[in-house]
Amino acid sequence: MPYESGSAHGHAAQYSLEEGVWVPAVKSSARNQAVVATRLHKALEAEHHRAFIRSLRQLLTARDRTTLLREAIVILKWSVRPKSVAILTPHGSDHAFAIAAAEGVVWKPKRSTAPSTLARLLARGLRLRRPMIIPDLIVPPVTKTRRHHRQPSYARGMLVPITGISRRFGLLTLRSRRDTPFGAADARVAGAVADLLSLALKRFDKAEQLREHARRYRRLVDGAGEVIFRASLIPEPRIGYVSPSIKILTGYTASEFYANPRLLTRLIHAEDMPDLLAKLEHPEQIVGRIRLRLIGKDGRRSWVSVASVPIYDRRARLIGVQGSACEIFDPVVAGEQFRAASESMEAILQGRRGETVLRIIVHHLRYVLDADEVLIAAAGGGKSSLTIICHDGTNLRGHRTGGTVSRTDPLVGRALKADRPIVTGRGIATAIPWSSGKPGVLIAGGVAGDEVHLAKAVGAVERFAREIGTTLESMRVHQSYLRQAIQEDRSRIARELHDGIVQSLYALEMVLQMNAASVPDPARGRVSQAAAGIREAIQDIQQYVFDLEPSVLSDGGLANSLQRLAVEFEASSRIIVSLHSEPDAVASLEPVATHVLQIVREALSNVRRHSHARSAGVTIRTVGRRIKLEINDDGRGFSQEAAQGLGMRNLRTRARLLGGKLELKSDSKHGSLVRLTVPSAARESPPDSVSLSS
């Protein structure tokens, strides 16, 4: 391609570019040739400089470390024109190096026990901050013909350190030719290339560190026990990421969540969905973790705790959430058991019925297991069945409170015989530790899940069974405390009546009797009638006092207590009482002596109020394996209204507590008979059976 340049004299000279060099197309003078050569040299230097800059820029765009090192060597070969160039990296000990990239014969120390001069020099070069030019340490081999004619070498070497992020990456080593040793300009070029290498290598190191951190984070997330998730809410709920541990929790893989956006909403329990949606409308108000139930692939219910952080866009719109979720079945069981204990104790103190108290516990257990039904059954429905005390659920098998379950049922029968919970299909049953030793069973039906979930459900049923036993014992102690408090109040009222009102009436009667003779005859009869009325009032009050005063066992046991009760009754009612008892029968009733005393007291009180008898008898005897207690009189019996009164109801209640049978007989000619038949080894039953059935 021709090129024209103007001169000072207005002449034009033409040049052509041949093989990269501008050559005069027309002969000119020597002066013009010198000017043209200078201009050509400057143009070539500028073009060389621009090409060098372009090469350095391209060096920074290398995609991998190997390409980067090769490009750097190419740039140095083209710009510095060394005899050889290599990039060495430390390997192992301080004096060992590996060749990362090279061209030509390079410096590399040989392995030996003692470090060579080259090895020490290279190790020193790692600590440099700028290029260092040194004599060439590679000497050509000496042949026999040229041994005495070896020429001195003017070649030089160059060491340039290459830095990384946390340590020195290595050394850039160059060897010059003999005729063109390195100078300061070459050192600057090599330093520039080394600096660019350092920048690019740091970029690669940072990228590798980021990739390593990402791999570690992914391994941490994938192997974590908790499920890590990120979900978008706009335009519809969709899982953006979920860790593989979601399969352990739900049975679904992460790929299934990505493929089906609505799978998430199907997993959440229907009862928990409204509350969750209400909280998501105001995520800034969410405090702590959210507790909800997930329905797994196999139908099992899992309790999970979710910690979430809202994600907003630039316009402060809620577009998603991210957080973690973990299974919390055991904490939920402990929390619901605590709430059940608290609520049941509050119900006991409020005087609620036993069925209501136990239903609270049963409801919490069903909520924890998400079972179809939970019930409590205990002895009372006959020898072959148990009576259902309370029931909570969907009545899948027709169970209801007051109904029965057969003892021959495989689940019930095995649970009553075993000392641990029994699992049959989707049902779990365990015996309840009643304080009285009566058979009782806690049954949970329709519990879904695999073996692991059923094992956890068995533990929950066992814990709630113990809680039911504790609650029954609390009910017994509370009712015992109430009876004691009532008895103390009755004793206080009886003392106040006897020491206060009765004594005042006695004094008033004595005053009337003392002054009856001093009044006129017409009024004397009315005074005598008033005195008689006061005596009747005193007798009525004494009867009330006798009824209010509780029976307290004396030191001599039941026999002495009955004897003292008979004496007190005779003194207050003037009805003769005969007491006949067998020592063995009385000894068998010692565990329930308080109830026996109260039954005898109540029966004698009825004799005084209704029969108008002159004598009464109390008999205790053994008949076969049972003990019979009879209270009879020679009065005119009692009416039907009296048989249904509060006194007789109290007698029937105490008979049930003792597990016995009460019989009432009344005849206007032969008087009345109250007969109580109890087992020979009578024990007081827990009060829950009475409270639940009454």
HELIX and SHEET records of a PDB file:
HELIX    1   1 ALA A   30  LEU A   59  1                                  30    
HELIX    2   2 ARG A   65  SER A   79  1                                  15    
HELIX    3   3 THR A  117  GLY A  125  1                                   9    
HELIX    4   4 ALA A  184  GLY A  223  1                                  40    
HELIX    5   5 ILE A  246  THR A  250  1                                   5    
HELIX    6   6 ALA A  254  ALA A  259  1                                   6    
HELIX    7   7 LEU A  263  LEU A  267  1                                   5    
HELIX    8   8 MET A  273  GLU A  281  1                                   9    
HELIX    9   9 PRO A  283  GLN A  285  5                                   3    
HELIX   10  10 PHE A  329  LEU A  349  1                                  21    
HELIX   11  11 GLY A  354  LEU A  369  1                                  16    
HELIX   12  12 PRO A  410  LYS A  417  1                                   8    
HELIX   13  13 GLU A  451  GLU A  496  1                                  46    
HELIX   14  14 LEU A  497  VAL A  502  3                                   6    
HELIX   15  15 GLN A  503  ASN A  515  1                                  13    
HELIX   16  16 ASP A  521  LEU A  548  1                                  28    
HELIX   17  17 LEU A  558  SER A  573  1                                  16    
HELIX   18  18 PRO A  583  SER A  588  1                                   6    
HELIX   19  19 GLU A  590  VAL A  592  5                                   3    
HELIX   20  20 ALA A  593  ASN A  606  1                                  14    
HELIX   21  21 VAL A  607  SER A  611  3                                   5    
HELIX   22  22 GLN A  640  ALA A  643  1                                   4    
HELIX   23  23 LEU A  646  LEU A  657  1                                  12    
HELIX   24  24 ASP A  688  SER A  693  1                                   6    
SHEET    1   A 3 PRO A   2  GLY A   6  0                                        
SHEET    2   A 3 ALA A  12  GLU A  18 -1                                        
SHEET    3   A 3 VAL A  21  PRO A  24 -1                                        
SHEET    1   B 5 PHE A  97  GLU A 103  0                                        
SHEET    2   B 5 SER A  84  PRO A  90 -1                                        
SHEET    3   B 5 ARG A 168  ARG A 175 -1                                        
SHEET    4   B 5 ARG A 156  THR A 163 -1                                        
SHEET    5   B 5 MET A 132  PRO A 135 -1                                        
SHEET    1   C 5 ARG A 238  VAL A 242  0                                        
SHEET    2   C 5 VAL A 227  SER A 232 -1                                        
SHEET    3   C 5 LEU A 318  GLU A 327 -1                                        
SHEET    4   C 5 ARG A 301  TYR A 312 -1                                        
SHEET    5   C 5 ILE A 290  ILE A 295 -1                                        
SHEET    1   D 6 THR A 404  SER A 406  0                                        
SHEET    2   D 6 SER A 385  GLY A 393 -1                                        
SHEET    3   D 6 GLU A 373  ALA A 379 -1                                        
SHEET    4   D 6 GLY A 440  GLY A 445 -1                                        
SHEET    5   D 6 GLY A 427  ALA A 431 -1                                        
SHEET    6   D 6 ILE A 422  THR A 424 -1                                        
SHEET    1   E 5 ILE A 576  SER A 581  0                                        
SHEET    2   E 5 SER A 615  VAL A 623  1                                        
SHEET    3   E 5 ARG A 626  ASP A 633 -1                                        
SHEET    4   E 5 GLY A 671  PRO A 679 -1                                        
SHEET    5   E 5 LYS A 661  ASP A 667 -1                                        
END                                                                             
